[in-house]
Amino acid sequence: MIDMRSDTLTKPSEEMREVMKTAIVGDDCYGEDKSVNDLEEYCKDLFEVEGALFIPSGTMANQVAIKAHVDEGNEIITEANYHINFYESASTAILSRAVLNCVRKKDGIITKHDVEELINSKPRGALYSKPQLVSIENTINYYQGKTFPIETIRSLYHYTREIGISLHLDGARLFNAHIATGIPLKEYARNVDSLSVCFAKGLGAPYGSMLMGNQEFIKDARAIRKQFGGGLHQIGIYAAAAQHALDYHLLDIHRDHQLTKELAILLNQIPEICIDIENIETNMIFLDLNNLTLDTSNFIKKCKDYGLLVFDWLPGIVRIVINREITAADIYIAAEIIKKSVRNLTKEPAYA
C-alpha cells in the first residue's frame, strides 16, 4: 500500500531507532534530560533565538503560544483556513477562552492591510475584545503547501510591533518552506515574536515540536506546557530522534518536493484533472474532482482498492502529500492508480 495521506505517517528509520535506544535521558520536568536540553540549545543556535522549548505536538505548541500571548477574552487575528482555525478553534476556546477573528484570502496570505481591516471591523474599547496576536502559517496546509512570502512576514512584524501586538508563526512545515525558498531559518525567526516547528512531518521523526521565542516568552510557555499536561519526563528518546532528523533528513525534503512536482506533471496528463504546476511549491497536491463528484469517498475507495491511500480533504477535494517514505517508483504507480480510479468514476451512471 502506498500511503500519501500525510507526511505525519512516516516511521523512524533503523538508524533513528538505534539513536533512540542509546539516548541519554533524565527528567525533563526538572530540566535534567540531557538529550532534550541539547536539542533545545541546538535549535536556539539554528534559529538564533533566546529560548526554545520541546513540546509534544504542533497543536500544543500553537495553543501554548496563544495562552502565553493572549489574555482571556481577547483576540487572535488569523486566516480562516489556517490550522489554528481549521483544526484548533475548539482548543483555543477551551484552553485560552480567546476569540478568533478570521479573514478569508484567495491565496491564504494575510497582509498588513488585512490586519488593519480586521482590527477596525468591530468596536474597540475597554468593554470589548482586544487584539493581542496575529497568527500566520508556513507552509500553508489548506493552500496546497504554499510558502508564505518573507517580505509579507517582515511587513506584518513591523506593523504588529508598531501597534503593540504579537506575531506568531505556526511553522509545522517551516522546514519545507526553508528548503523550497532557501530562506535561512533564522530569517523567519527574527521577523516574528514566536514560532513553532514540527519534527514529525517532513523530517520523519516520531514525535515533537519546538516552540521558540525570547526568554520571557519561553518562561511563560514552560509553565503553560505543564498546565496543559505537556510536562513529560524521560523524553530524551524523542529529542534524540528529532536531533537525528535535523542532522540527516533535512536536505532530503528537497527530494520530496521534486517527486511532488513529478507526480503533478503526470496527473496533469489525465484529461479530467487540471493542476496548476506552477502552484506546486512543496510536498502537497490538491486534486479538484468537483467536475466528477462532490462525494470523493468512492474515488478514495477505488484508490485504496488499487493500493493507494489519499486524504479526503473537503467535498470534491482530495489531498496528496509526499513524504520521505515515497519512492520515485511509487510516483508512477500512484499516477496510474489515480488515472484508473478517475476513469472508473466517469463510467459510473449518474442517478437523479
C-alpha positions in Angstrom: 0.0 0.0 0.0 1.3 3.4 -1.0 0.3 5.9 1.7 0.1 9.5 0.5 -2.4 10.8 3.1 0.1 12.8 5.1 3.7 13.3 5.9 2.9 12.6 9.6 2.7 8.8 8.7 6.5 8.3 8.3 8.1 5.8 10.6 11.5 6.0 12.3 14.4 4.7 10.2 16.6 1.9 11.6 19.3 4.5 12.2 16.9 6.7 14.1 15.7 3.7 16.2 19.4 3.0 17.2 19.9 6.6 18.2 16.7 6.5 20.3 17.9 3.3 22.0 21.1 4.9 23.2 19.8 8.3 24.0 20.8 9.9 27.4 17.6 10.6 29.3 16.6 12.4 32.5 13.5 14.1 33.9 12.6 16.9 31.5 10.2 18.4 34.1 13.3 19.1 36.3 15.3 20.3 33.3 17.5 17.3 33.6 17.1 15.4 30.3 20.4 16.0 28.5 19.0 15.0 25.1 16.2 17.5 25.4 18.5 20.2 26.7 20.9 19.6 23.8 18.1 19.7 21.2 16.8 23.0 22.6 20.3 24.5 22.6 20.8 23.3 19.0 17.5 25.0 17.9 18.4 28.2 19.7 21.6 28.4 17.7 20.0 27.2 14.4 17.2 29.8 14.6 19.2 32.4 16.6 16.6 32.8 19.3 16.9 33.4 23.0 14.7 30.4 24.1 13.4 27.1 22.9 11.0 24.6 24.4 10.4 21.0 23.3 6.6 20.4 23.0 4.8 17.1 22.4 2.9 18.3 19.3 2.4 21.1 16.9 -1.2 21.8 18.1 0.1 22.0 21.7 2.9 24.4 20.6 0.3 26.7 19.0 -2.0 26.5 22.0 0.8 27.2 24.4 1.8 30.2 22.3 -1.7 31.5 22.3 -2.0 31.2 26.0 1.3 33.0 26.5 0.4 35.9 24.2 -3.3 36.4 24.7 -5.4 37.2 27.8 -8.8 35.5 28.3 -11.5 37.2 26.2 -9.0 38.8 23.9 -8.4 38.2 20.2 -6.2 36.4 17.7 -6.3 37.6 14.1 -5.7 34.8 11.6 -6.8 33.4 8.3 -10.0 31.2 8.3 -8.2 28.2 6.7 -5.0 28.2 8.8 -4.6 25.1 11.1 -5.2 27.3 14.1 -8.8 27.9 13.0 -9.5 25.0 10.7 -8.5 22.4 13.3 -7.8 24.2 16.6 -10.8 26.6 17.1 -12.2 24.3 19.9 -8.9 24.0 21.6 -8.4 27.8 21.6 -11.9 28.3 23.0 -11.5 25.7 25.7 -7.9 26.3 26.8 -7.5 30.1 26.3 -11.1 31.4 26.2 -9.9 33.6 23.4 -11.6 34.9 20.2 -10.5 34.0 16.6 -11.1 36.9 14.2 -10.6 35.5 10.7 -10.2 36.8 7.2 -10.6 34.5 4.2 -8.0 35.1 1.5 -7.8 33.6 -2.0 -4.2 32.9 -1.7 -4.1 32.4 2.1 -1.6 35.3 2.6 -2.5 37.7 5.4 -1.2 41.3 4.9 -0.8 44.4 7.0 -3.9 45.7 5.2 -5.9 42.6 6.3 -4.9 43.0 9.9 -5.9 46.7 9.8 -9.3 45.9 8.4 -10.0 43.2 11.0 -9.0 45.5 13.8 -11.3 48.1 12.5 -14.1 45.7 11.7 -15.7 45.9 15.2 -16.0 48.3 18.2 -12.8 48.6 20.3 -12.6 49.8 23.9 -12.5 48.7 27.5 -15.7 46.6 27.2 -14.6 44.7 24.0 -12.2 42.1 22.9 -8.7 43.4 22.4 -6.5 42.2 19.5 -3.3 40.8 21.0 -1.9 38.3 18.5 -1.6 37.8 14.7 -1.0 34.1 13.8 0.2 33.0 10.4 1.2 29.6 8.9 4.2 28.5 6.8 3.8 26.4 4.7 0.0 26.7 4.4 -1.7 23.3 4.5 -5.0 24.4 3.1 -3.4 26.2 0.2 -1.5 23.2 -1.1 1.7 23.7 0.9 2.1 27.3 -0.2 5.0 29.2 1.2 4.4 32.5 3.0 6.5 35.3 1.4 9.2 36.5 3.8 8.6 40.1 2.6 5.0 39.9 3.9 6.1 38.4 7.2 8.6 41.3 7.6 5.9 43.9 6.9 3.5 42.2 9.3 6.1 42.1 12.0 6.9 45.8 11.7 3.2 46.7 11.8 2.4 44.5 14.8 5.3 45.9 16.7 4.0 49.5 15.9 0.6 48.7 17.3 1.8 46.6 20.3 0.5 43.1 19.4 2.5 39.9 18.9 3.1 37.8 15.7 3.2 34.0 15.9 4.3 31.7 13.1 2.9 28.2 13.1 5.8 26.6 11.3 4.6 23.0 11.3 6.1 22.7 7.8 8.6 25.5 8.1 11.4 23.1 7.1 9.6 22.6 3.8 9.4 26.4 3.3 13.1 26.7 4.2 14.2 24.1 1.7 11.8 25.4 -1.1 12.9 29.0 -0.8 16.4 28.9 0.6 15.5 31.5 3.2 17.5 30.9 6.3 15.5 29.6 9.3 16.9 32.5 11.4 15.4 35.0 9.0 11.9 33.6 9.7 12.6 33.7 13.5 13.8 37.3 13.6 10.6 38.5 12.0 8.1 37.0 14.5 7.7 37.1 18.2 7.3 33.3 18.5 7.4 30.3 16.1 7.0 26.6 16.2 8.5 23.9 14.0 7.5 20.2 13.8 9.9 17.3 13.7 7.2 14.7 12.9 6.3 15.7 9.3 8.9 16.2 6.6 11.8 15.3 8.9 10.3 11.9 9.7 10.8 11.9 13.5 8.1 10.2 15.5 7.3 13.0 17.9 7.6 16.6 18.9 7.7 20.3 18.0 9.9 23.1 19.1 8.4 26.4 20.3 10.8 29.4 20.2 10.8 33.0 21.3 12.5 35.3 23.8 13.4 34.2 27.3 10.4 35.8 28.9 8.0 34.1 26.4 9.6 30.7 26.9 9.5 31.0 30.7 5.7 31.6 30.4 5.4 28.8 27.8 7.2 26.3 30.1 4.6 26.9 32.9 1.7 26.7 30.4 3.1 23.5 28.9 3.0 21.9 32.3 -0.6 23.2 32.9 -1.7 21.6 29.6 -0.2 18.2 30.6 2.8 18.5 28.3 5.5 18.4 31.0 6.8 14.9 30.5 9.7 13.0 32.0 12.2 10.8 30.2 11.6 12.1 26.7 15.2 12.2 25.6 14.5 9.3 23.3 12.2 11.6 21.2 14.6 14.5 21.4 17.4 12.3 20.1 15.2 11.2 17.2 14.4 14.8 16.4 18.1 15.7 16.5 18.9 12.8 14.2 16.3 14.0 11.8 17.7 17.5 11.8 21.2 16.2 11.2 20.4 13.7 8.4 16.9 14.2 7.0 16.6 18.0 6.5 18.1 18.1 3.0 16.0 15.1 1.9 13.0 17.4 1.9 14.2 18.7 -1.5 13.6 15.2 -2.9 10.0 15.2 -1.6 9.4 18.5 -3.4 10.8 17.2 -6.7 8.7 14.0 -6.5 5.6 16.1 -5.8 6.2 18.2 -8.9 6.8 15.0 -11.0 3.6 13.5 -9.8 1.7 16.7 -10.6 3.0 16.6 -14.1 1.9 13.0 -14.5 -1.6 13.7 -13.1 -2.0 16.7 -15.3 -1.9 14.4 -18.3 -5.3 12.9 -17.1 -7.9 14.9 -19.1 -10.4 15.0 -16.1 -7.8 16.5 -13.8 -6.3 20.0 -14.1 -3.3 21.0 -11.9 -1.5 24.4 -12.0 2.0 23.1 -11.9 3.4 26.5 -11.0 1.5 26.4 -7.7 3.2 23.2 -6.6 5.7 24.7 -4.2 6.4 22.0 -1.6 5.1 18.5 -0.9 1.3 18.7 -1.5 -1.1 18.3 -4.3 -4.8 19.0 -4.1 -7.0 17.2 -6.6 -10.2 19.0 -7.5 -12.7 16.4 -8.5 -15.8 18.7 -8.4 -16.4 18.2 -12.1 -16.7 14.5 -11.5 -18.2 14.2 -8.0 -18.7 16.1 -4.7 -18.6 12.8 -2.8 -15.0 11.7 -3.0 -15.5 8.6 -0.8 -16.0 6.4 -3.9 -12.8 7.7 -5.6 -10.8 7.2 -2.3 -12.2 3.7 -2.0 -11.2 2.9 -5.6 -7.7 4.2 -5.0 -7.4 2.1 -1.9 -8.6 -1.0 -3.7 -5.8 -0.4 -6.2 -3.2 0.1 -3.5 -3.1 3.9 -2.8 -4.2 5.9 0.2 -5.1 9.6 -0.2 -6.8 12.1 2.1 -10.4 13.2 1.9 -10.0 16.9 2.4 -13.3 18.7 1.6 -16.3 17.9 -0.7 -14.8 17.3 -4.1 -11.2 17.8 -3.0 -8.6 15.1 -2.3 -5.1 15.9 -0.8 -1.9 14.1 -1.6 1.2 14.5 0.5 4.6 13.2 -0.5 7.0 12.2 2.3 10.4 10.6 2.8 8.9 7.0 2.5 7.6 7.6 -1.0 9.9 6.4 -3.8 10.2 7.5 -7.4 8.6 4.2 -8.5 5.7 5.0 -6.2 5.0 8.2 -8.0 4.4 6.4 -11.3 2.3 3.7 -9.7 0.2 6.3 -7.9 -0.4 8.2 -11.1 -1.6 5.1 -12.8 -3.9 4.2 -9.9 -5.4 7.7 -9.9 -5.9 7.6 -13.6 -7.7 4.2 -13.3 -9.8 5.5 -10.4 -10.9 8.6 -12.3 -11.8 6.6 -15.4 -13.9 4.2 -13.4 -15.6 7.2 -11.7 -16.5 8.7 -15.1 -18.0 5.4 -16.2 -20.4 5.2 -13.3 -24.1 6.0 -14.1 -25.5 9.2 -12.7 -28.7 8.8 -10.6 -31.3 11.5 -10.3 
